[in-house]
């Protein structure tokens, strides 16, 4: 971006430069993710994981319908419903693993394992999207694997099933990202959100009915929070990636880990483990190195390699 273009963009948004606006949107996403985790843990005290996912989709679906009332149903046109179906089965699996892990693991551990998602996305992009594994991505994969080993500590501690479930969930999120890359070529963002909520409603409802617990009044704020924060996190991430370079957005995204570690320590008395922070730092270092290399070739904001589609939880 030239100086004159930067000045025009800054004037349009009250004098705020693109980097600052991107950082602010990323801050909104971080806050949304943290509130989602707190809301999920609160609801899991009284109900099962499938019911939590159903209620989250229900609130999101109502909000998307309200937005559609303004923009009209024409934005929902798609010729790739099958891909929407595959994407949301993967997303639902990732969400279930996330909620399951939230109930059993320290919040920082869940978020640290979740950060392996860009590593899996880069790996899957090679056979599915035909992308190449250059030096930057190979370094990211190597550092990502090292980070996983540091976090899980196989051979030193018993690897908890919930940690393995979250690792599988991160892989499911990465697979969903590949599907998202295909969908955004032709379908609108609102269509993707609509089909996400519509498809996942029955996916959550059917298994939830077996152990259904009628939500109480005290659950209502958490139900609204998990649904609205799910949409707001997705929107804030999308805005951040469109406005600012991935080399700015992704490092800020990794600040979610210390943020959620503090939340876990204050509200749940969870111990902040050095191995979790060290493993996440390894994953971040590899991701940042890859972004730095590829952003030199693609300097336009939001198009740097590694600017993966946001993961709507």
C-alpha positions, 0 to 999 in steps of 0.5 A: 500500500502506498503512502497516499493509499494508506492516508486515504484508508486512514481518513476513511476510518477516523484516522486509524491506520490499517494495521491498528484496525486489523489489530483491534478486530483481532482483539475482538476475535480473541475476546469472543473466543475466550467468552465462548470457552467460558460459556461452554464450560458453564453449560457443560456443568448441567448438559451434554456436549451435543446439547451445547452444540445444538443450542449454539447452532440454534442461536447462530441460526436465529441471528443469521435469519435476522441478517438475511431479513435485510440482505434477502435470500438471494445470497444463499444461492449455491451449487455446492451444497454437497461441499457445504455438507462435508464442510459442516460435518467436519466442522461439527466434529471439530466443535465436538472435540473442542467442547469435549476437551474444554470440559476435561482439560485446562483451557490453555492446553485446549487452545495450544493444541488448537493452534496446530490447525495451520500446520494441518491446513498446510499439509492437507493443501498439498494433495487437495489444493495442489499447493507446494511445500516450500521451505517456509512451510516445511519449517512450519511443519517441523516446528509444529510437530515439535510443539505438539510433542512438547505439549503432549509429552508422550513417553513422559506423561500419560497422554490424556484422551481429551488431548488426542481428541482435541488434536483430531479436532484441530485436524478436522478444523484444518480439513474444514478450512480446505473446504472453505477455500473452495466455497469462498470462490463462488459462495457468499460469506453469509451463505457459508454461515447460514448452511453452517447453522442449518446443517449443524442444527440436526447434527447436534439435536439428534444425539442430544435428545438421548440425554436432553436436559431442559436449560434453566434461566441461569443457562440462558445468558451462557446460551446466548453468549456461546451463539453470539460469540461464535458468529462474532469471532468469525466476523472479527477474524474475517475483518482482521484478515481482510484489513491487515497483513497475515503477518500482523493478524496471526501473531496477535491471534496467538495471544489468545493462549496467554489470555485464556491461560490467565482466564483459566488461572483466575476463574478455575484455578488452573496451573499455567504449565511451562510446557504448554507455553513452550510448545505453543511458542514452537508452533507460533515460531514456525507459523510466523517464519512461514508467514514472513517468507511468503508475505514478501511474495504476496504483500497485499493485506490479507493475502499472505500465505498462511492467512488461513480462513478463520475457524468459526467455532 
